[in-house]
């Protein structure tokens, strides 16, 4: 019986025998064996030596042997025929050759070119209009009333529009007289957004560039006007939370266009409800 028991525990094939003989007897037998291999670390070259077929800025002259990144040589220089590969056998036949990159090659010429450009700046002269001419053009092209349309926030838009005074047929003397009289405003109705001095300047410039290609219209486009040159007058003064350079309610407002060195031009700005 002991012989049968010993034979039943013995390995029955060559694979099992090799597994038992090659394993550590102090460890329990396992049907699965794990093979652990060390990761091979292969250091790839960071640069390769190539021969330049033409002058390359920052590397060297034609015929020089310089180190370069393999990716640059493979993707740029070799397809464009800027350089050719050099083998170790070719390098051994040239023991006296110096393999070195010239970082300053071609940089001196570009520096001299930049210095010459700085020494000879382009002189651009812009002939500005006289204050009298600018005042005359603004008086001619800008109408007495500038209208802006904004959506209202309040629901009483209809009452505010109806409370605005109706005007008869427009005329130049009547417009000047109206500009000098106090303006009746409707009840303060807030609007979405605002009408700022920048909006007024943009509208004035648009009006002065829509008169064709005549010599006077070309001069009108040269008028220099900034948002700081616009003043807005409120009948009830500046309220709490309001800004000096923008309007946030419906109504009529006086604006003053300040021409540098010239006269002050008065106009009326009407902020109406957008339908």
C-alpha positions as CSV (number, residue, x, y, z in Angstrom):
1,X,0.0,0.0,0.0
2,X,2.8,2.4,0.8
3,X,4.3,1.8,-2.7
4,X,1.0,2.7,-4.4
5,X,0.7,5.8,-2.3
6,X,4.3,6.9,-3.2
7,X,3.7,6.2,-6.9
8,X,0.5,8.3,-6.9
9,X,2.3,11.3,-5.5
10,X,5.2,11.1,-8.0
11,X,5.3,13.3,-11.1
12,X,3.7,11.6,-14.1
13,X,5.3,13.6,-17.0
14,X,8.6,15.3,-17.9
15,X,7.1,18.8,-17.6
16,X,6.2,18.0,-14.0
17,X,9.6,16.6,-13.3
18,X,11.3,19.7,-14.7
19,X,9.0,21.9,-12.7
20,X,9.8,20.0,-9.4
21,X,13.5,19.9,-10.0
22,X,13.8,23.5,-11.1
23,X,11.8,25.0,-8.3
24,X,12.8,25.9,-4.8
25,X,11.9,23.0,-2.5
26,X,11.3,25.3,0.4
27,X,8.3,27.0,-1.4
28,X,5.0,25.3,-1.9
29,X,4.4,23.9,-5.4
30,X,2.2,26.1,-7.7
31,X,0.8,25.1,-11.1
32,X,1.5,28.7,-12.3
33,X,5.0,30.1,-12.6
34,X,5.8,33.8,-13.1
35,X,8.8,34.8,-15.0
36,X,10.2,38.2,-14.1
37,X,12.5,40.0,-16.5
38,X,14.4,43.2,-16.0
39,X,13.5,46.1,-18.1
40,X,16.1,46.8,-20.7
41,X,17.3,50.3,-20.7
42,X,18.7,51.3,-24.1
43,X,20.0,54.8,-24.3
44,X,19.3,56.3,-27.6
45,X,21.6,58.9,-29.0
46,X,20.3,62.5,-28.4
47,X,22.3,63.8,-31.4
48,X,23.8,62.5,-34.6
49,X,26.6,63.9,-36.7
50,X,25.7,65.2,-40.1
51,X,27.4,67.2,-42.9
52,X,25.8,70.5,-44.0
53,X,25.1,70.9,-47.7
54,X,24.4,74.6,-47.3
55,X,24.8,77.4,-44.8
56,X,22.5,77.0,-41.8
57,X,22.0,79.9,-39.4
58,X,22.9,79.0,-35.9
59,X,24.8,75.8,-37.0
60,X,27.6,76.5,-39.4
61,X,28.8,76.9,-43.0
62,X,28.4,74.5,-45.8
63,X,30.7,71.4,-45.5
64,X,30.8,71.6,-41.7
65,X,30.0,68.5,-39.6
66,X,27.7,69.4,-36.7
67,X,25.7,67.4,-34.2
68,X,21.9,67.7,-34.6
69,X,18.8,66.1,-33.2
70,X,17.8,63.0,-35.1
71,X,14.2,64.2,-35.5
72,X,15.3,67.5,-37.1
73,X,17.6,65.7,-39.6
74,X,15.0,63.1,-40.4
75,X,12.0,65.4,-40.9
76,X,13.5,68.7,-42.1
77,X,17.1,68.8,-43.1
78,X,17.3,65.5,-45.1
79,X,14.1,66.0,-47.1
80,X,15.1,69.6,-47.9
81,X,18.7,68.6,-48.7
82,X,20.3,70.8,-46.1
83,X,22.5,68.0,-44.8
84,X,23.5,64.4,-45.3
85,X,24.1,61.6,-42.9
86,X,27.7,60.7,-41.8
87,X,28.6,57.1,-40.9
88,X,31.2,56.1,-38.3
89,X,33.4,54.8,-41.1
90,X,33.4,58.1,-42.9
91,X,34.2,60.0,-39.7
92,X,37.2,57.7,-39.1
93,X,38.7,58.8,-42.4
94,X,38.6,62.4,-41.2
95,X,40.5,62.4,-37.8
96,X,41.3,66.1,-37.9
97,X,37.7,67.3,-38.5
98,X,36.1,69.3,-35.7
99,X,32.5,68.3,-34.9
100,X,31.0,71.4,-33.3
101,X,28.0,73.6,-33.8
102,X,28.5,77.3,-34.3
103,X,25.7,79.0,-32.4
104,X,26.8,82.5,-33.6
105,X,26.9,81.7,-37.3
106,X,24.5,84.0,-39.2
107,X,23.5,85.9,-36.1
108,X,25.8,88.9,-36.6
109,X,24.4,89.7,-40.0
110,X,20.8,89.8,-38.6
111,X,21.9,91.9,-35.7
112,X,23.6,94.4,-38.1
113,X,20.4,94.5,-40.2
114,X,18.3,95.3,-37.2
115,X,20.7,98.0,-36.1
116,X,20.6,99.6,-39.6
117,X,16.8,99.5,-39.5
118,X,16.7,101.2,-36.2
119,X,19.2,103.9,-37.3
120,X,17.0,104.7,-40.3
121,X,13.5,104.9,-39.1
122,X,10.7,105.7,-41.4
123,X,9.5,109.3,-40.9
124,X,5.7,109.4,-41.3
125,X,4.0,112.8,-41.0
126,X,0.3,113.2,-40.7
127,X,-1.1,116.6,-41.6
128,X,-3.9,117.4,-39.2
129,X,-6.8,119.7,-39.9
130,X,-6.8,123.2,-38.4
131,X,-9.3,123.7,-35.5
132,X,-11.3,126.1,-37.6
133,X,-11.6,123.6,-40.5
134,X,-12.6,120.8,-38.1
135,X,-15.3,122.9,-36.5
136,X,-16.6,123.8,-39.9
137,X,-16.8,120.2,-41.0
138,X,-18.6,119.1,-37.8
139,X,-21.1,121.9,-38.2
140,X,-21.7,120.8,-41.8
141,X,-22.0,117.1,-41.5
142,X,-23.4,116.5,-38.0
143,X,-27.2,117.3,-37.8
144,X,-28.8,119.2,-34.9
145,X,-30.3,116.0,-33.5
146,X,-28.6,112.7,-32.9
147,X,-31.0,109.9,-32.3
148,X,-30.2,106.7,-30.4
149,X,-32.6,103.7,-29.9
150,X,-32.4,101.4,-27.0
151,X,-34.8,98.8,-25.5
152,X,-36.5,99.9,-22.4
153,X,-36.8,98.0,-19.1
154,X,-40.0,99.6,-17.8
155,X,-43.4,98.6,-19.2
156,X,-44.6,102.3,-19.4
157,X,-42.8,102.9,-22.6
158,X,-45.9,104.1,-24.4
159,X,-46.7,106.8,-21.9
160,X,-43.1,108.1,-22.0
161,X,-43.1,108.3,-25.8
162,X,-46.4,110.1,-25.8
163,X,-45.3,112.7,-23.3
164,X,-42.5,113.8,-25.6
165,X,-43.2,117.1,-27.3
166,X,-44.2,116.9,-30.9
167,X,-42.2,119.1,-33.3
168,X,-43.3,120.7,-36.6
169,X,-41.4,120.8,-39.8
170,X,-37.7,121.1,-39.1
171,X,-35.7,124.2,-40.1
172,X,-32.2,125.4,-39.4
173,X,-33.3,128.5,-37.3
174,X,-35.8,126.4,-35.4
175,X,-33.2,123.8,-34.6
176,X,-30.8,126.4,-33.3
177,X,-33.5,128.0,-31.1
178,X,-34.5,124.6,-29.7
179,X,-30.8,123.8,-28.9
180,X,-30.6,127.0,-26.7
181,X,-33.9,126.3,-24.8
182,X,-34.2,123.8,-21.9
183,X,-35.3,120.4,-23.0
184,X,-38.4,118.8,-21.4
185,X,-37.7,115.1,-20.6
186,X,-40.1,112.3,-20.0
187,X,-40.2,110.4,-16.8
188,X,-37.0,108.5,-16.2
189,X,-37.3,105.1,-17.9
190,X,-34.3,102.9,-17.6
191,X,-32.9,101.3,-20.8
192,X,-30.9,98.2,-21.4
193,X,-27.3,99.1,-21.8
194,X,-26.5,102.8,-22.2
195,X,-25.5,105.6,-24.6
196,X,-22.0,106.6,-23.9
197,X,-19.7,109.3,-25.2
198,X,-17.9,106.6,-27.2
199,X,-21.2,105.8,-29.0
200,X,-21.7,109.5,-29.8
201,X,-18.2,109.7,-31.3
202,X,-18.8,106.6,-33.4
203,X,-22.1,108.0,-34.7
204,X,-20.5,111.4,-35.6
205,X,-17.6,109.7,-37.4
206,X,-20.1,107.5,-39.3
207,X,-22.0,110.6,-40.4
208,X,-18.8,112.3,-41.6
209,X,-17.7,109.4,-43.7
210,X,-21.0,108.7,-45.6
211,X,-20.9,111.7,-47.9
212,X,-19.1,110.2,-50.9
213,X,-15.6,110.5,-52.2
214,X,-15.4,114.3,-52.6
215,X,-12.5,116.3,-51.3
216,X,-14.5,117.7,-48.5
217,X,-15.7,114.2,-47.4
218,X,-12.1,113.0,-47.3
219,X,-11.1,115.9,-45.1
220,X,-14.1,115.2,-42.8
221,X,-12.8,111.7,-42.3
222,X,-9.6,113.2,-40.9
223,X,-11.3,115.0,-38.1
224,X,-9.8,113.8,-34.8
225,X,-12.5,113.3,-32.1
226,X,-12.3,111.3,-28.9
227,X,-14.8,110.3,-26.2
228,X,-13.1,112.8,-23.9
229,X,-14.2,115.6,-26.2
230,X,-17.9,115.0,-25.6
231,X,-19.8,116.5,-22.7
232,X,-23.4,115.5,-21.7
233,X,-25.6,117.9,-19.9
234,X,-28.4,116.7,-17.7
235,X,-31.3,119.0,-16.7
236,X,-31.6,117.5,-13.3
237,X,-27.9,117.1,-12.7
238,X,-25.9,114.0,-12.0
239,X,-27.9,111.5,-9.9
240,X,-26.6,108.9,-7.5
241,X,-25.3,105.9,-9.4
242,X,-25.1,107.7,-12.7
243,X,-21.9,108.1,-14.7
244,X,-20.8,111.3,-16.4
245,X,-20.0,109.7,-19.7
246,X,-23.1,107.7,-20.4
247,X,-26.9,107.9,-20.3
248,X,-29.1,105.1,-19.0
249,X,-32.6,106.5,-19.4
250,X,-34.9,107.7,-22.2
251,X,-35.0,111.4,-22.9
252,X,-33.5,114.4,-24.6
253,X,-30.0,115.6,-23.6
254,X,-27.7,118.4,-24.6
255,X,-24.3,117.4,-25.8
256,X,-21.2,119.6,-26.3
257,X,-18.6,118.7,-28.8
258,X,-15.2,120.2,-27.8
259,X,-12.9,120.8,-30.7
260,X,-9.3,121.2,-29.6
261,X,-8.4,124.8,-30.3
262,X,-11.8,125.5,-31.9
263,X,-15.3,126.4,-30.8
264,X,-17.8,124.4,-28.7
265,X,-20.5,122.8,-30.9
266,X,-23.9,122.2,-29.3
267,X,-26.2,119.4,-30.4
268,X,-29.2,117.5,-29.0
269,X,-29.2,113.8,-28.3
270,X,-32.5,111.9,-28.2
271,X,-32.6,108.5,-26.6
272,X,-35.8,106.8,-27.8
273,X,-37.4,103.5,-27.1
274,X,-36.6,100.7,-29.5
275,X,-39.7,99.1,-31.0
